Amino acid sequence: MEQDFSWHLSKIPRLVSERTFRLTSPTFEADAKMVLNGACGIECQKELPAPSLADLEDSLSYETVFENGTRTLTRVKVQGLVPEPTQNVTAQGTPVRRKRQVYGTDSRFSISDRRFLGSFPFSTAVKLSTGCSGILVSPTHVLTAAHCVHDGKGYLRGSRKLRVGLLRMRNKGGGRKRGGPRRSRRGADGGGGSEGAGGEPGAGAEAGRGGKGSGRGRRVAEGRPSFRWTRVRRTHLPRGWTTGGGGDAALDYDYGLLELKRAHKKEFMELGVSPALGRLPGGRIHFSGFDRDRPDQLVYRFCSVSDESSDLLYQHCDAESGSTGSGVYLRLREPGGKNWKRKIIAVYSGHQRVDVRGAPTDYNVAVRITPLKFAQICRWVRGPDASCARG
């Protein structure tokens, strides 16, 4: 029987604003690092009672920081919530962030060919001035990890004047190249094949796969990326992160949305609700970011997901610091059609060590976009009166 690798539209609950009030302005004094001491792993979470509606509403209430340094808190109510089935859980432990997040042979690809670097989906990747990555989700919005601007207790020093770098191409003579190459719709959508069979077009020999001895710092003669930097107008972060520095569920809310001061003209990627592990083609996920060990390069990777909880995906995608905040995506068939479409289903958070059957095991972790998180992010992007009923 052929597996059903299509987007199944989920019924999305509605988030309604109850009250918005001003908070004191942040001091922007936190250091750019995150260590969650004593946080609950997914086996530990299995033993916890399901969060109450009041707990969910408190975690999904959100802070907004504006360009002038002011800050507000918006309290929300959840309407139309359909309880999700409990996910498979097998692991437990304490999150620890380390410098090295590559497992065995380095399987990352440096996307340096201008034909691909300026084209979807690679062109949706952005770089934050705090050193993280993100992904374009509208003409004026970027999805990223919350820890890229806030350490769970306070806002980072570099987030006071936060900027986002959008990819632009520079010819080898130094001139700017507007836009990306013209491509057929088939090429832009990746054709009709299943993405479970491998990686993105462009992630081959010409993309500069970097392992040991591969000259991972070199530039390709065709062109090299540079960035057009744009200031951030406002930042939205869920209260589950900003008040959960030492709490059990903080990692589940490691995501945030940045609103740019000026719109871009690039293609962006839509949001989707994260499907269960069994519905991932080949069990694989994909993401691109700006790993710090490869300066001035966009780095793409794909890998299989090893485990999941209701809010997290556990995997061994090779990644280094700098790639956190990247949008994790899939390509599935659109409902009732033959076309395939990429959607963001998680945000890459970073490294975590968990106990599996009593033995410590290293994973890289992504925060899943659940129906509730989809409702929240959709509201941030489209506004409080927009329809976000299906995702």
C-alpha positions in Angstrom: 0.0 0.0 0.0 1.4 3.4 -1.0 2.1 5.7 1.9 0.1 9.0 2.1 2.7 11.7 1.9 0.3 14.6 1.6 -0.5 17.7 3.7 -3.5 16.9 5.9 -5.2 20.2 6.8 -5.6 20.3 10.6 -8.4 22.2 12.4 -6.6 25.2 14.1 -7.9 26.6 17.4 -8.4 30.3 17.7 -6.4 32.6 19.9 -8.3 35.7 21.1 -6.7 38.7 22.8 -8.0 39.3 26.3 -5.9 42.2 27.3 -2.7 44.0 26.3 -0.7 46.1 28.8 2.7 47.7 29.0 5.7 46.2 30.8 8.9 47.8 31.9 11.4 48.2 29.1 13.9 45.4 28.9 17.5 46.0 29.9 19.1 44.0 27.1 21.9 42.7 29.3 21.7 38.9 28.8 24.6 37.0 27.2 24.1 35.2 23.9 23.9 31.6 25.2 21.3 29.2 26.5 21.7 26.5 29.1 18.5 25.0 30.6 19.5 23.4 33.8 17.1 20.7 35.1 14.6 21.0 32.2 12.3 18.1 31.8 13.1 15.6 29.0 10.4 13.8 26.9 10.2 10.7 29.1 9.9 13.0 32.1 7.2 14.9 30.3 5.3 11.6 29.9 4.9 11.5 33.7 3.6 15.1 33.9 -0.1 15.8 33.8 -1.4 17.3 30.6 -1.3 21.1 30.8 -4.6 22.7 31.7 -6.3 25.2 29.4 -5.2 28.0 31.8 -1.6 26.8 31.6 -1.7 26.7 27.8 -3.2 30.2 27.7 -0.5 31.5 30.0 2.3 30.0 27.9 0.8 31.2 24.6 0.3 34.8 25.9 3.2 36.8 24.4 5.6 39.7 24.8 6.1 42.2 22.1 9.3 44.3 22.1 9.2 47.4 19.8 12.0 49.1 18.0 12.0 52.0 20.5 12.7 49.6 23.4 9.1 49.5 24.8 7.5 46.2 25.7 3.9 44.9 26.1 2.3 41.7 27.2 -0.8 40.3 25.5 -2.9 37.8 27.3 -4.8 35.4 25.1 -7.7 33.0 25.4 -7.9 29.7 23.4 -11.1 28.7 21.6 -11.9 25.5 19.8 -9.0 23.4 21.1 -9.1 19.8 20.0 -6.8 17.7 22.2 -3.9 16.1 20.3 -3.2 12.4 20.7 -0.1 11.7 22.9 3.1 11.2 20.9 5.5 8.4 21.2 8.1 9.1 23.9 11.3 7.2 24.7 13.9 9.5 26.1 14.7 11.7 29.2 17.4 14.1 30.2 18.7 17.6 30.7 19.3 20.0 27.8 23.0 21.0 27.5 24.2 23.3 24.7 27.6 22.4 23.3 29.9 23.8 20.7 30.0 20.7 18.5 26.8 19.4 17.0 28.2 17.2 14.1 27.8 13.5 14.3 30.5 11.3 12.6 31.1 12.3 9.0 30.0 15.9 8.3 27.1 15.6 5.9 26.3 19.3 5.4 26.3 21.0 2.0 27.6 24.5 1.4 25.2 26.1 -1.2 27.6 28.3 -3.2 26.3 28.0 -6.7 24.4 31.2 -7.6 21.8 29.3 -9.6 20.6 27.7 -6.4 21.6 30.2 -3.7 19.3 32.8 -5.2 16.4 30.4 -5.7 13.7 28.9 -3.5 13.9 27.3 -1.0 17.5 28.4 -0.2 16.7 32.1 -0.7 14.2 32.0 2.3 17.1 31.6 4.8 18.2 34.7 6.7 20.9 35.7 9.1 20.3 37.5 12.4 22.7 40.1 13.8 22.8 38.1 17.1 24.5 35.2 15.2 21.5 32.9 14.5 19.5 32.0 11.4 15.8 32.4 10.5 13.4 31.9 7.7 11.1 34.2 5.7 7.4 33.5 6.4 5.9 36.6 4.8 7.0 39.7 3.0 7.7 41.3 6.4 8.2 38.5 8.9 10.9 36.1 9.9 10.5 33.0 12.1 13.4 32.1 14.3 14.3 30.6 17.7 13.4 32.5 20.9 16.8 32.0 22.4 18.3 34.0 19.5 17.0 37.2 21.2 16.1 36.1 24.8 17.9 33.6 27.1 14.7 32.6 29.0 15.3 35.3 31.6 16.2 38.4 29.7 16.8 39.9 26.3 20.2 39.6 24.8 22.6 42.5 24.5 22.6 42.3 20.7 18.8 42.3 20.4 18.4 46.0 21.3 19.1 47.0 17.7 18.3 43.6 16.1 18.8 43.3 12.3 18.1 40.6 9.8 20.3 39.9 6.8 18.6 38.8 3.6 20.7 37.0 1.0 21.8 38.9 -2.1 24.3 37.8 -4.7 27.6 39.5 -5.5 29.3 38.8 -8.7 33.0 38.0 -8.6 33.6 41.5 -9.8 31.8 42.9 -6.8 28.6 44.1 -8.5 25.2 43.3 -7.2 22.9 40.8 -8.9 19.2 41.6 -8.5 17.0 38.6 -7.8 17.7 35.0 -8.6 17.9 33.1 -11.8 14.8 32.4 -13.8 13.6 28.8 -13.2 10.7 26.8 -14.4 7.9 26.1 -11.9 8.9 22.5 -12.0 12.4 23.4 -10.9 11.2 25.8 -8.2 8.9 23.2 -6.7 11.5 20.5 -6.9 9.6 18.4 -9.6 7.2 15.6 -8.8 9.3 13.2 -6.9 9.2 12.4 -3.2 11.7 14.4 -1.1 12.2 11.3 1.0 14.5 10.0 -1.7 17.2 12.5 -1.0 18.0 16.2 -0.6 17.3 19.4 -2.5 18.4 20.1 -6.0 21.7 21.9 -5.7 22.9 19.9 -2.8 25.3 17.8 -4.9 28.9 18.1 -6.0 28.4 21.6 -7.3 27.1 22.7 -3.9 30.4 22.1 -2.2 29.7 19.4 0.3 32.1 20.0 3.1 33.8 17.2 5.1 37.3 16.9 6.3 39.8 18.1 3.8 37.1 19.5 1.5 38.2 23.2 1.7 35.1 24.2 3.5 36.1 27.8 3.7 36.6 28.4 0.0 34.6 30.6 -2.2 33.2 29.5 -5.6 34.3 31.7 -8.5 30.7 32.1 -9.8 29.7 34.4 -6.9 29.4 34.7 -3.1 26.6 35.7 -0.9 26.3 39.0 0.9 23.5 40.4 2.9 21.0 43.3 2.8 20.5 44.2 6.4 17.1 45.3 7.6 16.1 46.6 11.1 13.4 44.7 13.1 10.3 46.7 13.9 9.0 44.4 16.6 9.7 41.0 18.1 7.0 38.5 19.4 8.0 35.8 21.9 5.7 33.4 23.8 5.4 33.8 27.5 6.2 30.0 27.8 9.8 31.0 26.9 10.2 34.4 28.4 9.1 33.3 31.9 10.3 29.7 31.6 14.0 30.0 32.0 14.1 27.2 34.6 10.8 25.6 33.8 9.9 22.2 32.5 8.3 23.3 29.2 10.6 26.2 28.2 12.2 24.4 25.3 8.8 23.7 23.8 8.4 27.4 23.3 11.8 28.2 21.8 10.4 30.2 18.8 9.7 33.8 18.0 8.6 36.1 15.2 10.4 39.2 13.9 8.6 41.9 12.0 10.9 43.7 9.5 10.9 47.4 9.2 10.7 47.2 5.4 9.2 44.6 3.1 11.3 42.4 0.9 10.4 41.0 -2.6 11.7 37.4 -2.1 9.6 34.3 -2.1 8.8 33.1 1.4 7.8 29.7 2.8 4.4 28.9 4.3 3.8 27.5 7.7 2.4 24.0 8.2 1.4 21.8 11.2 4.1 19.3 12.0 2.9 15.8 11.0 3.6 12.6 13.0 6.9 10.9 12.4 5.3 8.1 10.4 4.1 10.7 7.8 7.5 12.2 7.0 8.8 11.0 3.6 11.8 8.8 4.4 11.4 10.1 8.0 13.5 13.1 6.8 13.5 16.8 7.5 15.4 19.6 5.8 16.8 23.0 6.9 19.4 25.6 5.8 21.2 28.1 8.0 24.5 30.0 8.5 26.7 27.8 10.6 29.5 29.7 12.2 32.2 27.3 11.2 31.6 28.1 7.5 31.7 31.9 7.3 29.8 33.6 4.5 28.2 30.3 3.4 24.6 29.0 3.4 24.7 25.5 4.7 22.0 22.9 3.9 21.3 19.5 5.5 18.7 16.8 5.6 18.5 13.8 7.9 16.1 11.3 9.4 14.2 12.1 12.6 15.1 9.6 15.4 12.3 10.4 17.9 9.5 12.8 18.7 7.5 14.2 21.5 4.3 16.3 21.3 6.5 19.4 20.9 9.9 18.3 19.8 11.7 16.5 17.0 14.9 14.6 18.0 17.4 14.1 15.1 21.1 13.9 14.2 21.2 16.5 11.5 24.7 17.9 11.4 24.7 21.5 12.5 26.9 24.1 14.3 26.0 27.2 16.3 24.7 29.9 14.0 22.2 27.5 12.4 19.8 27.7 15.3 16.6 29.4 14.4 16.5 27.9 10.9 13.1 26.8 9.6 12.8 23.0 9.4 10.6 22.0 6.4 9.1 19.2 4.5 7.8 18.8 1.0 4.5 16.9 0.8 1.8 16.5 -1.8 -1.0 19.1 -1.7 -4.4 17.7 -0.8 -6.3 16.3 -3.8 -3.5 17.2 -6.3 -0.3 16.0 -7.8 1.8 19.1 -6.9 4.3 19.0 -4.0 4.7 21.9 -1.7 7.3 22.8 1.0 6.1 24.1 4.4 7.8 24.9 7.6 6.9 22.4 10.3 9.5 23.2 13.1 12.2 25.6 14.2 15.7 24.3 14.8 16.6 24.9 18.5 20.0 23.3 19.0 21.8 20.5 20.9 20.3 18.5 23.8 21.6 15.5 25.8 18.9 13.1 26.9 19.0 9.7 28.6 17.8 6.8 26.5 17.3 3.6 28.5 19.7 4.9 31.1 22.4 6.0 28.8 23.1 9.7 27.8 22.5 10.3 24.1 23.1 13.4 22.1 20.5 14.8 19.8 19.8 18.0 17.9 16.3 19.2 18.6 13.7 21.2 16.7 10.5 22.7 18.1 7.4 21.4 16.3 4.7 23.7 15.0 1.6 22.3 16.7 -1.9 23.5 15.9 -1.7 25.9 18.9 1.6 27.3 17.8 0.4 27.6 14.2 -2.5 29.7 15.5 -0.2 31.9 17.5 2.3 32.5 14.7 -0.4 32.9 12.1 -2.0 35.6 14.4 1.4 37.4 14.7 1.9 37.3 10.9 -1.7 38.1 9.6 -3.1 40.1 12.5 -5.8 39.4 15.2 -8.7 39.4 12.7 -7.2 37.1 10.1 -8.6 33.6 9.5 -6.2 30.8 10.5 -8.7 28.0 10.7 -6.7 25.5 8.7 -3.0 24.6 8.7 
